[in-house]
Amino acid sequence: MWLRSCGFDNGGAIPSRYTCDGENMSPSLTWGDVPVGARSLAIVLVDPDAPHGAFYHWAVYDIMATTSGLAEAASASASLAQGVNDFRKVGYGGPCPPHGDRPHHYRLRLLALSRDKLELSPRPSCRMVERTARGSLLEEATVVGLYFR
């Protein structure tokens, strides 16, 4: 399975439009080679370099396995099942590291799952989405973007 961002290259700089310094919108994503047996997909965006440990910026879940991507700013859609990020908001919260800090590595992960829907409470945290998805994980793909201020 593979995952690509149309907004930045794997290992490359994340344009400010996808961050708190710009339009703070989710980048477009494409993926393929979803494993046979996958019944749904989830996406998780985490900054493992945050000062107080992993910081969750976004989680989308219950995506149909036949889907091949998300458009730019898809996080603004009310039809997406999204978790509550560590900014305490539902949806996407773009990279926003402390000023003057070293570059942070933002890991976007696509998770192929063996079940149709994750059984979650209303407004689950992004951490809960990830934790619940791990129980039915078949395969994952990652894209990493760098950002610093």
Number of C-alpha atoms within 10 A of each C-alpha: 14 15 22 20 21 13 18 19 14 18 13 14 18 23 15 18 15 23 20 14 13 12 12 17 20 23 22 18 20 15 16 14 9 25 15 10 12 20 20 24 28 25 23 23 26 23 22 15 16 17 11 7 9 13 20 28 28 28 31 23 24 21 21 15 20 12 13 14 16 16 12 16 15 18 23 13 10 9 8 15 18 26 28 24 24 17 14 13 15 22 25 27 24 25 28 19 19 13 8 8 13 13 15 21 22 25 20 24 20 27 26 28 28 20 19 15 16 17 11 12 9 9 15 16 22 28 21 16 26 22 11 14 25 14 12 17 18 19 17 18 17 17 21 22 22 20 19 17 14
